[in-house]
Amino acid sequence: MPQPLELKSRRLSAEGLTGWEGKPYFAHPDLIAAANAALTLEMPLLLTGEAGCGKTDFAFAAASGLAGDDRHGPATGTPLQCYVRSDSRARDLLYHYDALRRFGDAHFGGEEGSSRAGEPRNYLHLEDLGKALVFPYLRVVLIDEVDKAPRDLPNDLLRELDQGSFEIREIPVGTAEPPREVEVGKPETYRHTMARPEGAPKPLMILTSNVERQLPNPFLRRCIFFHITFPGTDSLRKILASHLAELGEGPGELFLDRAVEVFEVLRAVPSLAKKPATSELICWAKALDALYHAEGVLSRLELFTRKQVGSGSSMNLPWKRLPALGCLIKLREDLHRLGAVGA
């Protein structure tokens, strides 16, 4: 029998991680191993998985886990965040150049505006990926839903992924440059080639994808990949308990058990076009807790679990009577499959 693998060194631990709401994040050991590989090799971590399974939240969890390491500097507690759109370009993630404002200053700003327009640095500011690349210590940067971007965007980032530097084309080559040390956020220190200080680590880039389309192979070769599988019953209960900690013991414990049980029965309904995700379970449970008296909602959930055992089929359950079903089911065709149209 093979010996269990033991890490020689570990930079990120699964213990004590918190997501963006400050709630505990329960990371699978294999996800932590993938993140540590990305840190060690200074490569991006590409995460896939069902929508709502915690891909985005892991960037916040990783940042919280690295914040206690003095080697990484004081600002790693929260990630820098880049949200990709269908028209995003690589430059949009690195910096913004306000050409319109410069034109206005040059033509309508008088002597003062004309003088200001002579310096392109006055119209530049770094976006979050650009900031992460030039920080003198490690930052976690989230690039969310990278598969939504135009196909060229991932490939256009290859140089930045490999070298950890980028060019600001609006600052011409040969322009008088400031001292090598870059003070992030101060345009007067920007150079044509922006690079992190010598000896500083590359940022931990966490990219998420819903696999709406295939990413380019050259881009994938430069990533560490991990697929987040849907949590099992015990993990779902732990996640839900962390978001509803005020329920405590007694009826609250029973509510958690029944809510997870009904949720898993609903996910097992065949041919649902969109199965509810972990985030929707949390919203549903919060709605039940806030809107209904505990005894009534628990009685309704127990009725569902008894009927499921008796019928043996999730399709035969009276889904129309499930409280706050709209928190879990988001498509009319799925309501129709459940016999819950008009619920």
N, C-alpha and C positions, 0 to 999 in steps of 0.2 A: 504494500500500500504506500503511495507517495507521501512524503513528509509534507505537512502544512507549510505554506510559504510564509516566511517572516521578513518584514521589511528591514533592510540595513539602516535606512534613514527615512524619516517621515517629516514632511513640512506642513501637511494639513491633516488634521485628525477629525474623525466623525463626531467627537464629543463636543457638546456645547455650541453647536452651530445654530444660528438663528436666521430666519428669512427676513423679508423686507418689512413685515409687520411686527418684527421682534418675537415671533413665535418660533418654537423649536423646529429645526429642520432635521428630519430623520433620513440621513444619506446612507445608501447601501454601501458596504465596504468596497465593492468593485468600482463604484462611482468615485469614492475617495482615492482609490488606487489610480484611476484614470487621471484625476486632477493632479495627483502627485507626479505622475509621469509627465503631464503637460508642464508643470512647474520645473521639473528637473531638466527636461529637454528644451525648455523655453519655446514651446509650440502651443498653438491655440487648442482649446478643448471644444469639440463640436458635439452638441447634445441633441438627440432626437427623442421622440416619444409622443404619446397622445397629448393633445392640447389640454392644459390644466394639470399636467402630471408633476410639475415642479421644476421644469427646465430653467425658466427665467429666475425663479426663486433661488436656485442653487448659486447663482452669481452673488447674491446677497449673503447666502450662507458661507460661501468660500471667503468672501471679504471679511465676514465676522470672525471666521476661524483663523485667518492670517493676521488679524489686528493685534493679537497678543504676542506676536513674534517681533522682538525689538530690531531684528535685522531688516525688517520691511518698512520701517518708518512709521510716522504717527497717523497717516491718513488712509490706511487700508480698510477701515471699518465699514465703508460703504463703497459699492462699485461705481465707476463712471459708466454712463449708460448711453448707448447709441441705438436708436430705433429706426429700422430700415423701412423705406417706403418703396412703392413700385417704380418711382422715378429717381431714386437715390443714386448718386455717383460716389465713387471712392473718395473724392475730394470733400464731399459733404460730411463725411465722418471725421475728416482730419482738420479742416479749417474752413472759415467763411470769409469771403472777400466781398465787401460792400462797394461794388463798382458804381452803383447808382448814386450813392452818397458822395463818392469822390468826384463824379461828374458834376453834381450839383455844386459842390464846393469850388471846383475849378472854374465854373462858368457863372455862378451866381453868388458866390461867397465873398466877393470883394477881395481886397488885398490879403486879408487874413486867411480866407478860405483858399485862395490860390496858392498861398504859401503852404498851407496844410496839405493840399492835394499833391504837392510835389513829393511827399513821402508816403509810399504805399503801405507802410507799416501802420499808419493811422487808421486804416480801413480793414484791418485783419483781426480776427480773434480765433483762437484754437477751439475746435470741437473736442468732445471727450476722448475720442481715440487719439487725436493729436496730442492732447495733454498727457495721456497715459504713456505715450512713446517717449516723451522728453522729461518725465518726472525723474528725479534722482534716486527714487526708491520704488519698490514694487507697488503697482496698482492693479486692481482687478477691473477689467473693462468688459461690459456686457454688450454684445452686438446681437440684438434680438431679431428673430425671424429673418435670418440672412437669405433664406430661399425666396423671399418676396422681392428681392432686389432684381434689377436687370441682370441678365446672365453675365455681362462683362464685369460687374462690380467685384465679385470674389477674385477673379483673375487680376483685376487692376490693383488689388491689395497685396499681391504676391511679394513685391519688393518690400513693402512695409512689414509683412510677416517674417520675411527672411532676415532683413537687415535691421529692423527696428528703427528706421529713419524715414523721412519723407521730405519732399521739396515743396517750397512755396514759390510757385512760378511767377507770381506777381512781384516778387523781389528779384530783380535781374541779377544774374551772375556778375560778379565784379563790383557790386554795390558795396560801399563802405559798410563793414560789418561790425557789430558790437562785440564785446568780449565773449569768449566761447561759452561761458556759463550762462544758461538760459534760465530766467526767472519766469516760471509759468504764469501766464495771465498778464504779462507786461509786453505789449506789442513792440516797444522800442528795442527789446532784446531779440526779436525774431530775425532769423537768418534765411538765406535761400535754401540751405540744407539744414533741416531740423533733426537733431540726433540726441539721444540720451547721453548724459555725462559718462565719461569713461568709468567702467567698472559697475555701472548701475544695471540691475536686471531688467530684462524685457518684462512688459506687463503680462499678467495672466489674462489672456483673451478667452472669454467664454461666449461661444456662438451657439444660438439655438436655431433649430430648423423643424418645421412641421412637415418636411418632405413633400411640399407642394410641387416641387420639380427637382431633378437631379442637379447637384452642384458639380462644377467642372472638376475633372480628375486632377489637374495640377494643383488646384486648391485643396482637394481632399488629401493629397499626399503630404501636405504640410500641416495636417491636423491630427490630434489624438481624438478618436471617435468613441462615444459611449451612447448606448440606447437605454433610456430609463424605462424599465418595464412597469406595468401598472401594479400598485401595491397590493399585497395580500391582505387577508382579513385582519390579522394582528396589526399590521402597519397602518391600515386605514383607521383602526380604532385609536391607535396612538396619536395619529395626526389629528383626528377629530377631537380627541380629549384635550390636546394642546390648545385648540382654538376655542374650546368650551370648558375651560378649567374651572369656571365658577359653578359648574353643575355638581362637582364633588362626588360623594358616594351615595349609596342608597338608590332612590329613583333615577338619579342622574346616570349612574352606571348602567342601569337597565335600559335607559333611553339610548345611550351610546351603542349598546349591543344591538338593539332592535333597529336603530337607524342604519347601521352598517349592514345588517342582515337584509333589510328591505332594499337598500341601495344595490347590493350585490345581486339580488333576485332581479331587479330591474335591468341591470347590465347584462344579465343572462338571457333576456328576451331576444329571441332570434330575429335577425334582419332589421334591427334598429339602424337607421341611417346614421345617427349620431348618439353614441353611448355617452351617458353623463360621466364627467371626469371628477377627479378628487376635489378641485376647486368648487364644483357644483354641489358635491356632497356637503362641503363646509357651509356654503350659502344656504342650502336647504335646511340643514340642522339648526343654523342660527335663526332662520325664519320660523321654524317650528317652535324653538325655545322662546322667541320673542313674542309670537303672535297667539299662541295657544296655551291653555293651562296644562300643566304637566300630566295630570291624570288622564285628561281626554285624549291628548295626542299619543300617549303611551298605549292607551287602550286601542286606538286605531292602528298603531303599528303592530301590536300583538295580534290583532285580528288578521292582518295581512300575513304574518308569519304562520299563523294557524291554518289559514286557507291555502297557503302555498304548500304546506306539508300534506294537507288533505287532498288537494287537486293534483299535485305532482307536476303541474305545468304553470309556468310564469305567465303564459298567455291568457289563462282563464281567471286571473285575479281581477278584482274590481278597481282597476287603476284610476278610474274617474273619481273615486272616493279618497284617493291618497291626498292628504293636505299638501298644499304648496307644490303641486306637481310641476308647475311652470318653472320652478327653480332647477329641475332636473331634465325636463324634456323641452327642447327648443325648436322642434320642427313639426309642422302640422301633419306631415305624413307619418311621423312616429306616434303622434297622438292618435291618429286613425288606426294604426296597427294595434295600439293598446286598447282600442275601444273607448277612448277618453276625449274625443272631439267635443268641444264645448265645455270642458272641465274648468 
